[in-house]
Amino acid sequence: MSEMQSTPRKQRNNGAVVFMCLAFVVGMGAASYAAVPLYRMFCQLTGYNGTTQRVEQASSVILDRKMRVTFDANIAPGLDWEFKPVQREVNPRIGETVQVNFTAVNKSNEPQRGQAVFNVTPGEAGVYFNKVQCFCFNETVLRPGEKLEMPVVFYIDPDITKAVESKDIHTVTLSYTFYPKEGPKPVASNEGETVKLEKKL
């Protein structure tokens, strides 16, 4: 009789262990999923890892000292694009708001959607690199063969000359990498314009 009673108890214990293991796996998955946007928010707030800052208005202070800014453009696997800066470098005064342009061409025979990820090197300069406007704020959709010129408006915060870790920086590099962006694929309408497919329920 005692053996018959112990069997259901063992089954309940085993079920509890399985449930706890599954809950742990799901919890870890949710934590790793949330870690990416949380890490991105942390980088944007602190400039950590060369993440630039997004601002609403231009600088009101312009120094005589100049800063050499070079540009780097990359495409991740999955996008058949050509992506490059129009100018390889500029030499604005620190605090001066400038605009540079990048071009992207879809070399494939189908519409493709991409999102640009960016950073600044050296990393200490990231918190002082302020973007007023950037194509990287939104995703980009290119039709087959379409070429798009995309602006970036930025300035270097004059405070870069005051901080111990950044006062001796004379050159910064702004790097972009376009990654494939998942979502409803656009299709060409009868008028030749691009429309988006609604997700099916």
C-alpha positions in Angstrom: 0.0 0.0 0.0 2.8 2.4 0.9 4.5 1.7 -2.5 1.3 2.6 -4.3 1.1 5.9 -2.4 4.8 6.7 -3.1 4.4 6.3 -6.9 2.0 9.2 -7.3 4.1 11.3 -4.9 7.2 10.6 -7.1 5.3 11.5 -10.2 4.2 14.8 -8.6 7.8 15.6 -7.6 9.0 14.8 -11.1 6.3 17.0 -12.6 7.3 19.8 -10.3 11.0 19.5 -11.3 10.1 19.5 -15.0 7.9 22.5 -14.5 10.6 24.4 -12.7 13.1 23.5 -15.5 10.8 24.7 -18.2 10.1 27.9 -16.2 13.8 28.5 -15.9 14.4 28.0 -19.6 11.5 30.4 -20.5 12.7 33.0 -18.0 16.3 32.9 -19.4 15.0 33.2 -22.9 12.9 36.2 -22.0 15.8 37.8 -20.2 18.1 37.3 -23.2 15.5 38.8 -25.5 15.1 41.8 -23.3 18.9 42.2 -22.9 19.4 43.6 -26.4 17.1 46.6 -26.3 18.1 47.3 -22.7 21.8 47.2 -23.7 21.0 49.5 -26.6 19.2 52.0 -24.3 22.2 51.9 -21.9 24.6 52.6 -24.7 22.6 55.4 -26.1 22.3 57.1 -22.7 25.9 56.8 -21.8 27.8 56.6 -25.1 29.2 53.3 -24.0 30.8 51.2 -26.8 31.0 54.1 -29.2 27.2 54.7 -29.3 26.4 58.2 -30.6 23.8 60.5 -29.1 20.6 61.6 -30.7 19.7 65.3 -30.2 16.9 67.6 -31.4 18.9 70.8 -32.1 22.3 71.9 -33.3 25.1 73.1 -31.0 25.1 76.8 -30.1 28.9 76.7 -29.3 31.5 76.4 -32.1 35.2 76.1 -31.3 38.1 77.0 -33.5 39.6 73.6 -33.2 38.7 71.1 -35.9 38.0 67.4 -35.7 38.7 64.9 -38.5 35.7 62.6 -39.0 36.1 59.6 -41.3 33.3 57.3 -42.4 33.0 53.5 -42.8 30.1 51.6 -44.5 29.4 47.9 -44.4 26.7 45.4 -45.5 25.9 42.3 -43.4 25.1 39.0 -45.2 21.6 38.8 -46.4 21.4 42.2 -48.2 22.6 42.5 -51.8 23.3 46.2 -51.5 26.1 48.6 -52.4 26.5 51.0 -49.5 29.2 53.8 -49.2 29.8 57.4 -48.0 29.8 60.1 -50.6 32.7 61.7 -48.8 35.4 59.6 -47.1 36.0 62.3 -44.4 35.2 65.8 -43.3 37.0 68.3 -41.0 34.4 70.4 -39.3 35.1 72.7 -36.4 34.1 71.2 -33.0 30.4 72.2 -32.4 29.8 72.9 -36.1 26.7 71.2 -37.5 27.5 69.4 -40.8 25.7 67.2 -43.2 27.2 64.2 -45.0 25.5 61.7 -47.3 25.7 58.0 -47.9 24.3 56.1 -50.9 22.7 52.7 -51.0 21.9 50.7 -54.1 19.8 47.5 -54.2 21.6 45.2 -56.6 19.1 42.4 -56.2 15.9 41.7 -58.3 13.6 42.0 -55.4 12.7 44.7 -52.8 14.9 44.5 -49.7 14.5 46.0 -46.2 17.5 47.0 -44.0 18.3 48.7 -40.8 21.6 50.5 -40.1 23.5 50.0 -36.9 26.2 52.5 -36.0 29.1 53.2 -33.7 32.0 55.6 -33.2 35.6 54.9 -32.6 37.4 55.6 -30.4 34.6 54.6 -28.0 35.4 57.5 -25.7 34.1 59.9 -28.4 30.7 58.3 -28.8 29.0 60.3 -26.0 30.2 63.5 -27.7 29.1 62.6 -31.2 25.6 64.1 -31.6 23.2 63.2 -34.5 20.5 65.6 -35.4 19.3 63.6 -38.4 20.2 60.1 -39.6 18.9 57.4 -41.9 19.8 55.0 -39.2 16.8 56.2 -37.1 14.4 54.3 -39.3 14.5 51.2 -41.5 15.2 51.6 -45.3 13.4 49.8 -48.1 14.9 49.7 -51.6 13.2 48.5 -54.7 15.2 46.4 -57.2 17.9 48.6 -58.7 16.8 51.6 -56.6 19.5 54.1 -55.5 19.0 56.2 -52.4 21.0 59.1 -51.0 20.7 59.3 -47.3 21.8 62.2 -45.1 23.4 62.3 -41.7 23.4 65.6 -39.8 25.8 65.8 -36.8 28.1 67.8 -34.6 30.9 67.0 -32.1 30.0 68.3 -28.6 32.6 70.9 -27.5 32.8 69.2 -24.1 35.0 66.6 -25.9 37.9 68.9 -25.4 37.3 69.1 -21.6 37.2 65.4 -20.6 40.5 63.8 -19.7 39.7 60.6 -21.7 38.8 62.5 -24.9 40.6 65.8 -24.9 43.5 64.4 -27.0 41.2 62.8 -29.6 41.8 64.4 -33.1 40.1 61.8 -35.4 36.9 59.9 -35.0 35.3 57.3 -37.3 31.6 56.9 -37.8 30.8 53.3 -38.9 27.6 51.9 -40.2 26.5 48.4 -41.0 23.2 47.6 -42.7 21.5 44.4 -41.6 18.5 42.7 -43.1 15.3 43.9 -41.5 12.5 41.3 -41.1 8.9 42.2 -41.7 6.3 42.3 -44.4 8.0 42.4 -47.7 7.0 45.3 -50.0 5.6 44.5 -53.5 5.4 46.8 -56.5 1.9 48.1 -57.2 0.4 48.7 -60.6 1.5 52.3 -60.5 5.1 51.2 -59.9 5.1 52.4 -56.3 5.9 50.3 -53.3 3.2 49.2 -51.0 3.4 47.0 -48.0 1.7 43.7 -47.4 -0.3 43.5 -44.3 0.5 40.6 -42.0 -2.0 37.8 -42.2 -3.8 37.0 -39.0 
